Amino acid sequence: MPSDLVPFLPPDATEILVVLFLSFLVGVEREEQKTEHYIFGGVRTFPLIGLIGWVVARLSGSQPLPISIGFVVVGAFLLTSYRHKLTGSGTAGATSEMSGLLTYLVGALVQVDLLWIAATLVVISVFLLEMKEWLESAALKAAPEEILTVAKFLMLTAVILPLLPNEDLGPIGLNPFRTWLVVVAVSGLSYGSYLLQRISKPQGGMVLVGLLGGIYSSTATTVVLARRSKQENRPHLFSGSMLVASGMMYLRIAVLLGLFNHTLASMLARPFLVLAAAAILVGWLWTRLPDPSHEKVERRYLPRNPLELRAALLFAALFVAMMFITRFAGSRMGASGVYALAGVMGVADVDPFILGMMTAAGGTTPWGVAAVAILLAASSNNAVKGVYALVFSDRRAGWQGFAALVTLALAGLVPIVWF
């Protein structure tokens, strides 16, 4: 409660100080935007609006009707300001007027002891106001088809996901809700990387490609870096960036384990975090070593949008197939069958196999066997990426990338001793 912040002051005095402080933050931000053109409000107006909201809520005894009437009255004044702005320039934004309405509500929220909500709204509004140029730039970089893709994916997530049955069905215990939730989580991680790569382009170099690309797909990133190395005489830069991407793969797997299987996460989080940190640090240090060429290498590659419905449905199908295969291997062939499958799965995308192991662990597959299988799959994938580096890179970058990734693969097998 606001009254607890300063115990030697009366409760009302403390609330007034809080309202003044929060409203002043918004007013300072708006004051900075004032130019020769008309802009509503500043460091005096917004605190006054916040105080009006507090007084109305105080006099009304927190009844919603008087607070709503006060909101309409303040809105009418702000509408007058906006109309004046339109007559002066013909086109005008309503950011300051909307900030004024929010400030009124902040004052009322503080009075009804909703300080956390009031402070959160102020922080969010100040961030949005200050990040205007960055947000507008990001919006301009987003292609219309990508916005439509996100809208479709959100529709499937927000509308269809809650309708799916959250229970095990069929002989393999398929849970439709959990299956699609896995798809949403994996696609969400990849999409976060995809957005960061689009927004930051062309800033940053190959190390940033490795960091963000490793979240998206370390295998695809390794192939892209390998092919690009043939155009640049920078073997240390490209081989080190490949190692960074594989380090991010371990971090990505650790996040997925933490989301969907806390038992496996407790078993594998420490070795995965150590492997991720070591690969990223060593890879970054390796990129700092001198190369024959010193020319700056600009980023060019942008991955495909991972939220395309076809890609999401394909991943869901692969995940269901891996659930069936892993459970079959665990129940019919035992640990040796699971380990063999883990080694083979490293050739392709390991996410479906690892997520399949998460669902089978503790059931058809013992916890220790599942943990070892995940470690084997990750190491197998690193070894395969080493081969990709050797095949697709120029000679020096290829051998360096191969040596680094195979070394990481061997290091990834060390934790098996504890299982």
N, C-alpha and C positions, 0 to 999 in steps of 0.2 A: 504493500500500500504506500502511496506517496507520503502519507503522514508519518511513516516510520523512517523516512530518509533523514529528517532533521528533527530529532525528538524534542529539542528545547524550543521549537517554534510551534504555534498553534497549527492544527491540521490544515485549516483553510489557507494559511500563509504558505505552508509547504507546497500545497497544490498550485497556488498562484505562481510560485517560483518555478515549478516544474513546467507549467504551461508557458510561462514567459521564455524559458530556456528552449523548449522544443519549437515554439513558434518563431523564436529568434533565428534558429538554424535555417528554417525555410526562408525567412525574410532576408538573411544574409546572402543566401544563394541567389535569390531573385534580384537583390540589389546589384550583384555583380553583373547581371545581364542588361542593366539599364544603359542605353545609348542615347543618341539624339532622338530616337523614336519613342513614342509613348509606350510604357510598360506599366501595368498595374502593380502597385504595392512595392514595399521594400522592408527595411529593418524596423520601421515603425508600424506600418499597416498590418503586417502579419501577426505580430504579437497582440495588437488590438483585436484582431479577429479571433485569435485563440482565447483571449480573455472574455470576449462576448460569448463564445461557446461555453466557457466555464461558468459564467454568471447565469446564463439561461438554464443550464443544467442544475445549478445550485438552487435557483429560485423555484424551479419546477419540481424539486424533490425527486429528480431522476425520472419523471414521467415522460414517456416518449412523445406525446402530442406537442407540448410546448417546445421541446427540442426540435421537433420537425418543423414547427412554424418558424422558429428562429432560423433554421437552415434555409427555408424558402425565402425569408426576408434577406438574409445575407446573399443568397443566390441571385435575388433580384438586383441588388446593388452591383454584383459582379457582372450580371448581364448588361446593365447599363454601361459599365466600363468596357465590356467587349464590343458593344454597339458603337461606342465612341472610337474605339480602336479601328473598327471596320471603316467608319467614315473618313478616317485619316489616311489609311493606306489601301483600302480595298480588300486586302488579304491579311489575315492576322491569325496567329495561333492562340489557343485558349489555355496554354500551360499555366500561366500565372493565375487565371481565374479558377482553374481546377485546384491549384495549390491553395487558394484562399478557402475554397469549400472544405478541403481536407484539413486545413488548420482549424477551422471552426469545429469540426468533428473531434480533432485532437483535444481541444479544450473540454468538450463534453465528456470524452472518454476518461480523461484524468479525473474529472469530478466524480465519476461513477466507479472509481477504483480500478480502471482497466489501463493501468500505466504501461504494462508490457505491450499491449496492442498499440497504444498511442505512440510509444517510442519506436516500435517496429515500423509503423506507417511513416513516421518522419524520416527514419533512416532510409527506407526504400524510396521515398519520394525524393530525397536529396540525391541519392545515387542516380535515380532516373534523370533528374534535372541536370546533374553535372556530366552525365555520360551521353549527352545529346548527340554530339558529333560522332562518337564511337558507335552508338546504336544506329544512327542513320546510315553510317558507312557500312555497317554489317548488314542492314536491311537492303541496301543497294546491291551488295554482293550476292544476295540470295536470289537465285533464279526462280521464276514463277513455278516451274515444274517441281522444284524442290519443296517449295511451300505447300503445294498441293500434296506431295508425297507425305510430308509431315502430318498434314491434316487427316489424310486417310489412315495413317498409322495411329494417330491419336484416337480416331473414331473406333478403330478395332480394339485399342487398348482400353478406352474409357467405356465403350458401349458393350463390346462382345466379351471382354475378359470377365466382368462381373457375372455374366450370364452362364459361363462355363461351369460345369459341375466340379466341385472341389473334393473329389473322392476317387479312389482307385477303381478302375474299370478293366474288365477283361483278364486274360490269363497272365499278362505281364504287369498288371497293376498300373495301367496308364492313367494318369491324372491330367485331364484336359486343362484345368485351370493352371496347375503347376507347370505343365509343358509350355503353354503360351506365355506364362510369366517368365520362364527361362529365356524364351525368344525375345521378349521385351527387354530383359536385362542385358543380354548379349548385344542386341541391336542398339540399345541405348548407349552402351560403352563405345561401340564402334562409331555411332553417330556423333558422340561428343568429340571424339578424335577428328572425325571428318569436318565438323564445324570449325574446330580450332585451326585445322589446316587451311580451310578456306579463308577464314578471317585473317589469319596471320600472313597469308601469301602476299607478296614475295619475301616478307621479312624472315630472318633466321636462315640458317644453313642446313647442312646435311645432318648435323646432330639433332636438330629439331625435327627433321624428317624421321630419324630413328626413334625419337621419343614419342611423337604423336603417331607415327606409322605403326609402332609396336603395339599401341593400344588398339589400333584398327585391325591390323593383321601383320604379324612379324614376318610371315612367310612371303606375302606379297611385297612388303617393304624391302626385304632382302633381295628379291629378284629385281625390283626397280633400281635399288642402289647398285647392284652388280652390273646391270646393263648400262647405267649412267657412267660407271667408272671407266668404261671404254672410251668415253668422250673427253675425260679429264685425266690428267696425269697426277692424280692425288690418291695414291693407294692407301696411305695411312688414314686419310679422312674417310674414305668410303668403307674400308674394312672395319674401322672403329665404330662407324655409325651402324653397321650391320650388327655388331655386338650390342650396342645400345638398344636396338630394336628387340633383340632377343631377351635382353634384361627386362624390358617393359612387358614382354610376354609373361614372365614369371609374376610380375606385379598384377597383371590382368587376371591370371588364374587365381591368385590369392584373393582378389576382390570377389570373384565369382564363388569361390569356396566359402568366403565369409557370408555371402548372401544366401547360399542355398544349403550348406552343410557345415554346421558349426563344429561337429566332431572332427571331420577331415580338416577343417580350417585350423583347429587347435593342434593337429598333428603336423600339418605341412606349412603353416604360416611362417614359422621362424626360418626353416631352410629356404623357402621361396623368397622371403624378403632379403635374406643374406645373399642369395644368388642374384636377385635383381639388383641390389645395391652394388655388388662386386662387378657385375657385367656392365652396368651403366657407368660406374666410376672408371674402370679399366678402359672401357670403350672410349669414354671422353678423353682420358689421358692419351690414349693411342692416337686420337685425331689431332692432338696437339703436336705430335712429332713432325719434323720437317719433311716435306715432300719435294720431289723434283720441280714441281710447278707451285707457284705461290699465288696464282690468280684466284680471285673469289669465285666460288661456285654458287650460283643462284638456284633456288628451288623451282622446279617445273611441274613435278608430279602432283596430281590431285586424284584421290581414289574415287570410286563410284559411291553414290549415295547408298549407305547400308540399310536405309529404311524403305527401299523399294519393296513393294509387297511380294513380288516374285522371290526376291532374296530372302525375305523373312519366312515365307512359306516353305522354301527349299530348306532353310536351316531347321525349321520345325520338323520336316520330314526326316532329315538326317538325324536329328536328336531322337526321334521315336525309333528309327532303325537302330541307332546305337544302343538305346535302352534294351531293345529285344536281343541284339547280338551279345551285349555284355552279360545280360542275365542268362542267356543260353550258354555262353562260354563258362560263366561261373558255376552253373548248376550241372553241366554235362562234362566239362573238361577240367574243372578245378583251377587252382592257382596258375598252373603252367599254361593253360589255355588263355587265361586273362592276360598273362604277361606277354605271350606271343601276339595276342591281338593288340596290346599296347604298342609293341614295337612296330607292327605294321601300320597302325593308325598315324604314326608320326610322319608318314609320307605325305599325308593330306592335312587338312585343318584338324587340330586336336581338340577344339572346343566341344564338338558333339560327343566325342568319346569321353572326355573328362567329365562333362555334365552327365553322361550316361552312368559313369562310375559313381557320381554323387548320389544318384537315385538307387543304384544297386548296393551301395555300401551299407553294411549292417543287415542286409537281407540275404540275397543269393551270394553275395561277395563279402567276405570278412573285411573288417575295417583296415587291418594291416595290408591285406592283398590289394585293396582299392588304393591305398596310399602309395604302395610300390608301383602299381600300374600307372598311376598319374605321373609319378616321377619318371618312369620308363618312357611314357608317351612324350613328355616334354623333352627329354634327352634325345629320343629318336628324332623328334622334329628339329632340334638344333643340329643334329648330325646331317639330316637331309638338307637343311638350309646351308650347311657348310659345303655340301656338294653343289648346290645351286650357285653359291658364290664362286666356286671353282670353275663351273661350266660357263656362267654368263658374264663373269668379270674379265678385265684384262689380266695378264699373267700375275703381276705383283699383287694387285688388290685381291685377286682370286685366291692365291695361296695364303695371304695374310688372313682373309676372311674365313677360309677353310680351317686354318689352324686355330683361330680364335673361337669359332663356333663349335668345333669338335672338342676343344678344351673345356668349353662351357658345358657341353653334353656330358663329358666325363665327370666334371665337378657335380653336375646334377644327379649323378648316380651315387655319390658319396652318402647322402642321407639314408639310402636304403639299408645301410648297416644297422641303423637304429630300429628298423621294422622287421 
